[in-house]
Amino acid sequence: MNYTTTTFNEAEWLRVLFLLSDTEQWLQQQHTQHFYQLPLKQHKKLLRNNWYLSPAALAHIIERHYYKISRHPCAGKFTTSIPELVAYIREAFTQPSTPVPDSVNLQRTLTTPTPIGFDNQGNTVAALTVISNAGGRIITAFPGHIYSPL
């Protein structure tokens, strides 16, 4: 291969690489500090490498599935508090994973002691489904179960 056909500014590329690295480390510190503000025990379980809830994933879950956010009216909604929701997401890690139909992702379903919201069909539910990739990075969570179309 001929790598000399394009101009490569190594100094600039390295400068941007280190800027991105520093920014990523700073964001990771902010993420950890922000999650530690939740009134929960065992915060480290939220930040494991094999079961990871990122700020982007949590923001997605809250934006789409939290009853106080009016976006996505046809999605299931959690009616529990955010700290309780995050605790349930953490607890779902103890459940066995199963493949999501027609996907490379995995699902874990936690049955909760009391109702935590309503599913996308309007039924009150006491179950939480968490979807993650094979590496354990949480993609989403929602009240209820995955429904397969008939």
C-alpha positions in Angstrom: 0.0 0.0 0.0 1.1 3.5 -0.7 0.5 5.8 2.3 2.2 8.8 0.7 -0.6 9.7 -1.7 -2.4 11.9 0.9 -0.9 14.5 3.2 -1.0 13.4 6.8 -0.3 16.0 9.4 0.9 13.8 12.2 1.4 16.6 14.7 -2.1 17.9 14.2 -3.5 14.3 14.3 -1.7 13.6 17.6 -2.9 16.9 19.1 -6.5 16.0 18.3 -6.0 12.4 19.5 -4.8 13.7 22.9 -7.6 16.3 23.1 -10.1 13.5 22.5 -8.5 11.3 25.0 -8.4 14.0 27.7 -12.0 14.9 26.9 -13.1 11.3 27.2 -11.3 10.9 30.5 -12.9 14.1 31.8 -16.4 13.0 30.7 -15.8 9.6 32.3 -15.0 11.3 35.6 -18.1 13.5 35.3 -20.2 10.5 34.5 -18.9 8.7 37.7 -19.4 11.7 39.9 -22.9 12.4 38.5 -24.0 8.8 39.0 -22.6 8.8 42.6 -25.0 11.6 43.4 -27.9 9.1 43.1 -29.1 8.0 46.5 -28.1 4.4 46.0 -25.8 1.8 47.6 -23.2 0.0 45.5 -22.7 2.7 42.8 -19.8 0.7 41.4 -22.2 -1.9 40.0 -23.5 0.7 37.6 -20.0 1.3 36.3 -18.7 -2.2 35.7 -17.1 -3.0 32.3 -19.3 -6.1 31.8 -22.6 -4.2 32.6 -22.3 -0.6 31.7 -24.9 2.1 31.9 -23.7 5.2 30.1 -25.1 8.7 30.5 -26.3 8.5 26.9 -28.2 5.3 27.5 -29.7 6.6 30.7 -30.8 9.8 29.0 -32.3 7.8 26.2 -34.2 5.6 28.7 -35.5 8.7 30.6 -36.4 10.6 27.5 -38.3 7.8 25.9 -39.7 5.9 28.9 -40.1 8.3 31.9 -43.6 9.5 32.6 -42.6 13.1 33.3 -41.2 13.4 29.7 -44.0 13.8 27.2 -42.0 12.7 24.2 -42.8 9.3 22.6 -46.4 9.0 23.8 -46.7 5.4 22.5 -43.8 4.0 24.4 -44.1 2.3 27.8 -43.5 4.7 30.7 -41.8 4.2 34.1 -43.8 5.8 36.9 -41.2 5.0 39.6 -38.5 7.5 40.7 -35.2 7.8 38.8 -33.1 6.4 41.7 -35.4 3.4 42.0 -35.3 2.9 38.2 -31.5 3.0 38.2 -31.4 0.5 41.1 -33.7 -1.9 39.2 -31.5 -1.6 36.1 -28.5 -2.4 38.2 -30.4 -5.4 39.8 -31.4 -6.7 36.4 -27.8 -7.6 35.8 -28.3 -10.6 38.2 -30.9 -12.1 35.8 -29.9 -14.5 33.1 -29.6 -13.0 29.6 -31.5 -14.3 26.6 -31.2 -13.2 23.0 -33.4 -10.5 21.6 -35.4 -12.0 18.7 -34.0 -11.0 15.3 -31.1 -9.2 16.9 -27.5 -9.6 18.1 -28.5 -8.0 21.5 -29.4 -9.6 24.8 -32.3 -9.0 27.1 -32.7 -9.4 30.9 -36.0 -9.1 32.5 -36.5 -8.3 36.2 -39.8 -8.8 38.0 -40.2 -6.1 40.5 -42.2 -6.4 43.8 -44.6 -3.6 42.9 -45.7 -2.0 39.6 -43.1 0.3 38.1 -45.1 1.7 35.1 -47.1 0.7 32.1 -46.1 -1.0 28.9 -46.6 0.3 25.4 -50.0 -1.3 25.3 -51.1 0.6 28.4 -51.0 -2.4 30.9 -49.7 -1.8 34.4 -46.5 -3.8 34.7 -44.1 -5.0 37.5 -41.4 -6.0 35.1 -38.4 -4.2 33.6 -36.6 -5.3 30.4 -33.0 -4.2 29.9 -31.4 -4.5 26.4 -27.6 -4.7 26.2 -25.1 -5.6 23.6 -23.0 -8.8 23.9 -20.3 -6.8 25.8 -22.8 -5.7 28.4 -23.2 -2.1 27.3 -26.8 -1.1 28.1 -28.7 0.1 25.1 -32.2 0.7 26.6 -34.6 -0.4 29.3 -38.4 -0.2 29.3 -41.3 -1.3 31.5 -42.7 -4.7 30.6 -41.6 -7.3 28.1 -40.7 -7.4 24.5 -43.8 -8.2 22.5 -43.4 -10.2 19.4 -45.8 -9.3 16.6 -48.4 -11.9 15.7 
